[in-house]
Amino acid sequence: MKLKLGYQELIAQAMAQIETVPLEQAQLLLDDLNTVFVDIRDVRELERDGMIPNALHAPRGMLEFWVDPESPYYKPIFGEGKRLLLYCGSAWRSALATEVLQRMGVPEVCHLEGGFSAWKRAELPIGQKVSKPPSA
């Protein structure tokens, strides 16, 4: 089966439309109260590999629902006007998710260059605690 658009084309299109934050810059944002690191990986990835300290876990499959104030699954943290820095394992899912949130009208959304695997290779801080958003 030949697809109209494969995953590589989708990622390339998303990357052309979104902001990618380099690791060095992201590390400087760790203590920025106006930036929320959002880990969109599967919970099994978090349990296995840990996550960026104080990151918020928002599973990729629920992200659009948690961000939309009209959704019954809305999480208020996404409406606080903070910069959202999304990341996944390799920056593929986060590129696609960032592009979707941008299309939805979410301001100040970007993603981490190279994803968590690049963060880990650079030996940047890793925490083990899974942070969940407060209930609505």
N, C-alpha and C positions, 0 to 999 in steps of 0.2 A: 504494500500500500504506500503510495506517495502522498504525503501531506502537503497542503498549500504552504504552511509555515511549520517548520520544525522548531524544537526547543532552542536551538542555537540562534536561529533568526529572531525568535521572540526575545531572547535575552539581549541580543545585539540592538534590537529596536528599543528596548527598555533602557539600556545603558546610554543610548544617545539622547534620552529624554530626561534623565535623572542626575542628581548630584551624588557623586561617589566620594566618600571621605577617606583620605589616606590613613593608614594605621597610626602614624606619628601624630596627626591632628586628632584622631579619635582618642588616643591615649590622654591627650591634654584635656579632653572633654569629660573624662571619667568623674571628676569632682564638680562639674558644671551643673548647678541646680536647675538650669533651664534646658538641659538635654536629658532625654530618656533613651537609654539603650534598650532596644526591643529585640529579644531573641525569638525568632519565629520557627525555630527547629522543633522537631518532635520531642516529646518528653523523654523518650528513650535515649536520644542524643545527649540531652542535658544530664541525665543520670550517668551515662557512660563517660562523657568528656568534661562535665562542668560547664560553666558559663562565665561571661564577663561579670565581674563583681557589681552587684546592685542592679543588674539588668532585669527588665520585666519580661516574663515569659508570656507571649501571645502566640499560640499555635497558628501556623499559616492558614489552616482551614477555618479559623474563626476570626481572623484579623478584620476583614471588611465589616463583619457584624459587630465587633467590639468597638470599632471606630465610628460607626454611624449612629448619631443620637436618636434616629427614628427606629433603630433596631431594639427588640426586647433584650438583646445581649450586650447593649452598649455599656462600656466601662468609662466612667468620668475622667480618668487619667488622660484619655485621648482627647479630651476637650479642654485641657488646661492651657493650651497655646504653647506648650514646650516643643522644642525641636525633637523629632523622633528619628533616632538613628537605628535603622533596622539591620539585622544581620542573621545569617544562616550559616551553613557549613562552608560553602564555597562561593558565596555571593551570587548564586544563580536565583534561588528562590527570593532572596531579599531584593534583587534587581527587579524581578517581576512584581513583587509585592509593593515596592516603593512606587513603581510606575502606576499601579492600580490606585494606590492611595492618593497619588498626585492627581490622577484623573478624577477621583472622587471629590477633590477640592481640599484635601488635608494640607494645611500650610506647613512649611518647615519640616519636610520629610526627606530623608536621604538614606544611604546605606553604606556599609563598611566595605572598603576595598579588600577583596580576598576572603572575606568572611571569617568565621571563627577559626578555621584551619590556619589562615595566615596569622591571626592574632596569637594562636598557640605556638606556631613556628617561630614567631618573633619573641617568644617567652615573655609576653605581656601578662599582667595579673589575671588569674583565673580563680573564680569562686565556685563552691559546690552547691550553695543554697539556691533552690529554685524560687524566684520571687514571682508571686502571682498578683494580678491587679486587685485592688480593693473591690468589693462587691458594690453594685450600683445602689 
